[in-house]
């Protein structure tokens, strides 16, 4: 990830100049961090949803196998 940010910074620096590139990379870093936090917050919810779906499927499969 650090390599990708460095490459992005170098591209921004060529196109925007040093100061604007630095500012843009800081914003990209903040956006990435916000996305990470959102993913962390959603992880327990997604695990619960997946668990419930699996239970439903297993119950359905179990009922079918007893016929």
N, C-alpha and C positions, 0 to 999 in steps of 0.2 A: 504494500500500500504506500509506504514511504517513497518508493521508487516512482510510483505512478504520480504522486503529488509533486515530486521533484521534476519529472518530465513535463507535467502540466505547468508548473511554475516557469520552466525554461521557455515553453511555448508562449505563455502569457507575457513574459519579459520581452521576447522578440516582438510581439504584436502590440503590447501596451506600454512598455517601459517598466523600469524597475519598481517604482513606487506603486503604480497601479497593479502590477503583477503580485506584489507582496500583499496588497489589500484584497485582491481577488482570491488568492490562495488562503488567506485567513478566513474569508467567507466560505470557501469550499470546505475547509476544515471544520468550521462551526456547523455547516449543513450536515456533514458526515457524522459528526458527534450527535446531532439532534436525531438523525435517522437511527443510529445505534441505540440511543436511549428509548426511542419508540419501539424498536424491535425487542429490546429487553422487556419493556412493559407489556408487549403483546404475547411474548413467549408463553407465560402461564395460561393465558386465555386459549391460545392455539393448542397447547398440550391437552387441556381439558376438553376442547371440542373434538380433537382427534380421538381421545380416549372414549368419549361418549359414542362417537360414530363406530368405533371398533366394537364396543359392547353391543350396539344395535346389530351390527353385522354378525357377530358371534352368536347372539341369541337366535337370529334368523337361521343361520347355518345349523345350529344345534337342533332347532325344531325340524328342519328339513331332514336331517340325518336320522331322526327317530321315526320317520314314517315308514 
